[in-house]
Amino acid sequence: MHKNKILFICMGNICRSPSAEAVFADLIEKAGVADAFEIDSAGTHAYHIGNPPDKRSIAAALRRGVDMRHLRARQLQAQDFIDYERLIIMDHANHAEIMKRFPEADHSRISYMLDFAKNVSEKEVPDPYYGEGDGFELVLNLLEGAAQGLLDDFQQIEIGNRQQS
């Protein structure tokens, strides 16, 4: 069985990208299609390699029934452009960093997470790391909508592939 391989990417891999990974994992598990996917997350920078997600991200996700305490930060590698079909980024700064660090990579596999969100005008998932208040809740709200859109996108591709067969 073909697995759809998705890598979620932010800067440090402790807030947005592990949240996206966890939200999408929860969504595909509940939809009964988890076996069709292989997902992971990474950061463009090496700030937090080996660390769990930010405690505020963990707490916000747990309030929604999503557990990401098992995740650990890692840095984006050149091999990821080979191993993953889709690289889903959170913002322009990380896109620029990827273009700078991996100029020879296949950039056609890169998409913005919020490209999959319906009725959202923002292009970037804001980084809640230095913020106060409900930044982590806002990130989860955006990611939940985008995750559903991402799953819908894969399901539309699958339907199209079946119709072509």
N, C-alpha and C positions, 0 to 999 in steps of 0.2 A: 504494500500500500504506500502510495506517495504521501509524504508528509510535507505540509506547507511550513517552511522554515522562516520564522520572523524574529528579528532582533530589534529591540527597542533601545534607543540611544538618547542620553542626555549628557550633561557635563561630568558629574562625579559618580553617577550610578548609585545614588542613595535616596533620591526623592522621586523625580518624575519617571525615569525609565523603569525602576523596579515597581513603582506603582502601576505603570502601564502594563508591565508583564503580569503582575498579580491580578489586576482587574480583567485582563484578557484571559488569563488562565481560568479564573473563576467563571467568566462568561462561557467559554467553550466547554468547561466541565458541566455546567448547568444545561447547556444546549445538547450535550451528549456527543460532541464532536472532538473532544480533546485528543483522541487517538490520531486525528488527521493533522495535528500540528506539533511542531517542535518550536518552542519559544525560549528566549533568553533576553537579557538586557546587558548593556555595557555603557561605559562612560568614555567620553573623548579624552578625559584627563585622568591621571593616575592618583588623584588625591586620596581615595578611600579604598584602594584595592584590598579585598578580603574582609571588609567591614560589612555589617548588616545595614539595611536601610536606616535612614534617619528615624529616631524614635517617634517623632511627630508624624511621619508618614505611616509608620507601623500603627500608631494609635488611631489615626484617622481611618485607615483601611479596616482595622479590626472593628471599629464602630459600625462598619457596613458589612461585616461578616467576611471580610477578605483578609487572609493571613499571608503575610510576606516575610515573616520572621526568619524563614529558612534561606532567603536569598542573600547572596554575598556580592559585593561590588567587584567588577573587573574592568579592565580597560579594553577599548576597541582595538582589534588587531587586523592586519591585512588579510589574514585567513578568513575573517568574518565575511568579506566580500565574496568569497568562494562558497562558504558554508551556508549562507543565508540567502534566500530568494528576495526577501524584502527587508530593508533596513529603515526603520521608522524613527524619525528624529523629532525632537521637541521644539527646536527653535532655530533661528537664523545663525546665531553664534556657533552652534554645534555643526550646522551645515558648512559654514566657512572653515571651521577647524578640520572637518573631514576632507574637504576639498584641498586644504593645504597639506595635511599629513599623508593623504592617500591620492595623489593626483592621477595615478595610473589605474586606480580601481574603477570598476563598473558603476558609475554614479546613477545609471538608469534605474537601479534597484532602490534608490532612496526616495522616501515620501515623508511628508510632514504628518504627524499624528492627527492634527486637526483638519487635514484634508478629508478625513473620513467622517467628521462630525457634521451632522445635519443642523441647519439653522444656527450656525456659529460663525460670526464674522471674523473672529481672531484667527491668526495663522499660527501663533506660537502658544505653547503651553507655558505659562509663567513659572519661573523658578521660585518656589516658596521658601527656600533655604534661609534667606536673611530676613524674611518678612515676619510679621506678627499677625495675629488674628486668624481669620478663616482661610488663609492661603492654601493650606493642605486640603481643605474641603473643596475649594474652588477647583484645584487641580483634579481631584477625584471626580467631581461633576463633569469636567471637560473630558477626562479620560474615559468615563463610563459611556458617554455618548459616542465618542470616537471609536471606542472598542466595538460597540454594536455596529457602527458603520463599517469598520474593518471586517468584521465577521460577515456582514451582508455582502461586502465586496467579494470576498472569497466564495461565498455561496453563489453569487451571480456568475462568477468565472466557472465554477463547477457545473452550473446549469448549462452555460454556454458550451462547455466542453462535451457534456452529454448529448446536447442537441447536434453537435458536429459529428459525433460518432455514428 
